[in-house]
């Protein structure tokens, strides 16, 4: 019987066999952007996700020391990267950068990386923040940071929901 591919699934870089075998596993998700990377953490057992950090991509070493610290702290069994697709479903230049980021994650940390369609997650995150906060110039930078974390949370929630539905199929 063929395995059903999740609706938002956009590819996978497998790691060594057995890495995802843990029943109670933590997963980290990344909303990759050219300036910032939102990060979320979640559990496959509870199916819940939460934004945990916003990293900057600049600097000599880029985001890698911070990512290494998060991976050390959260000890995830798998990683998820949001893949920004165009509305017609085609890949964009940022999609290629996100795929390169995912490949670098695999090479540096040896964890499986799954790509999830992140279309409109940043827009949805911005709408959630706008409805919950008062407008004002002082909150703009904080809102950008929150937007990236919430977008990563939405990406991870999509992944967790699809993994739960895939594993519960007869």
C-alpha positions in Angstrom: 0.0 0.0 0.0 1.4 3.4 -1.0 2.1 6.0 1.7 -0.1 9.1 1.5 2.0 12.3 1.1 0.8 15.1 3.4 -0.8 18.0 1.6 1.8 20.6 2.7 4.8 18.3 2.4 7.5 19.7 0.1 10.4 17.2 0.5 12.6 15.6 3.0 16.3 15.2 3.8 16.6 11.9 5.7 19.2 11.4 8.3 20.6 8.2 9.7 18.0 5.4 10.2 16.2 5.4 13.5 16.6 9.1 14.4 12.8 9.7 14.3 12.0 6.5 16.1 11.5 8.1 19.5 7.8 8.1 20.5 8.0 11.3 22.6 10.0 13.5 20.3 10.7 17.2 20.2 10.7 18.9 16.8 12.2 22.3 15.9 10.8 24.3 13.0 12.4 27.3 11.2 10.7 30.1 9.2 13.7 31.0 7.1 14.1 34.5 5.8 16.9 36.5 4.3 17.2 38.8 7.5 15.6 36.8 10.3 14.7 33.1 11.1 11.8 32.4 13.4 12.1 29.2 15.5 9.4 27.1 17.1 9.6 23.9 19.2 6.9 21.3 19.6 6.1 17.8 20.8 4.8 15.0 18.5 2.9 13.5 21.5 1.0 16.6 22.5 0.8 18.0 19.0 1.6 21.5 20.3 4.0 24.1 19.1 5.3 27.3 20.5 7.6 30.1 19.1 10.9 30.1 21.0 13.3 32.5 19.2 14.0 34.9 16.4 17.5 34.7 15.0 19.3 37.1 12.7 21.1 35.8 9.6 23.8 38.4 9.6 27.2 38.4 11.2 30.4 36.5 10.6 29.0 33.1 11.7 25.4 33.7 10.7 22.7 32.0 12.8 24.7 28.8 13.3 25.9 29.3 16.9 22.4 30.2 18.0 20.9 27.2 16.2 23.5 24.9 17.7 22.6 26.2 21.1 18.8 25.7 20.5 19.5 22.1 19.2 21.6 21.4 22.3 19.0 22.8 24.6 15.9 21.2 23.0 17.5 18.0 21.7 15.1 17.6 18.8 14.6 14.3 16.9 13.7 16.1 13.7 13.8 19.6 12.0 11.2 21.3 9.8 11.9 24.2 7.5 9.1 26.3 5.9 9.3 26.4 2.1 8.0 29.7 0.7 6.2 28.8 -2.5 4.5 31.1 -5.0 0.7 31.1 -5.2 0.9 28.8 -8.2 2.9 26.3 -6.1 6.2 26.9 -7.8 9.4 27.5 -6.0 10.8 31.0 -5.7 14.4 32.2 -5.1 13.7 32.3 -1.4 12.5 28.6 -1.7 16.0 27.7 -3.0 17.6 29.6 -0.1 15.4 27.7 2.4 16.3 24.4 0.8 20.0 25.3 1.0 19.4 26.2 4.7 17.7 22.8 5.3 20.6 21.0 3.6 23.0 22.9 5.8 21.0 21.9 8.9 21.2 18.2 7.9 25.0 18.4 7.2 25.7 20.2 10.5 23.5 18.4 12.9 22.6 15.0 11.2 18.9 15.4 11.9 16.2 14.6 9.4 14.8 17.8 7.8 11.3 18.0 6.3 10.1 20.9 4.2 6.5 22.2 4.7 4.7 24.7 2.4 4.6 27.9 4.4 2.5 29.9 2.0 0.8 32.8 3.9 2.1 31.9 7.3 3.8 35.3 7.8 0.6 37.0 6.6 -1.4 34.9 9.1 1.1 35.6 11.9 1.0 39.4 11.2 -2.8 39.3 11.3 -2.7 37.5 14.7 -0.3 40.0 16.1 -2.2 43.0 14.7 -5.4 41.9 16.2 -3.7 41.4 19.6 -1.6 44.5 19.9 -2.1 48.2 19.7 -0.5 50.0 16.7 2.5 52.1 17.4 6.1 52.7 16.2 7.7 51.3 19.4 6.2 47.9 18.9 7.2 47.4 15.2 10.6 45.6 15.9 9.0 43.4 18.6 6.1 42.6 16.2 8.6 41.5 13.5 10.3 39.2 15.9 7.0 37.8 17.1 5.8 37.4 13.5 8.8 35.2 12.6 8.2 33.1 15.7 4.5 32.7 15.1 5.1 31.9 11.5 7.5 29.1 12.6 4.9 27.9 15.1 2.3 27.8 12.3 4.7 25.8 10.1 5.4 23.4 12.9 1.7 23.0 13.8 1.0 22.1 10.2 3.7 19.5 10.3 2.6 18.0 13.6 -1.1 17.9 12.4 -0.1 16.1 9.2 2.2 13.7 11.0 -0.6 12.9 13.4 -3.2 12.3 10.6 -0.7 10.3 8.6 0.2 8.0 11.4 -3.4 7.5 12.5 -4.5 6.3 9.0 -5.6 2.6 8.8 
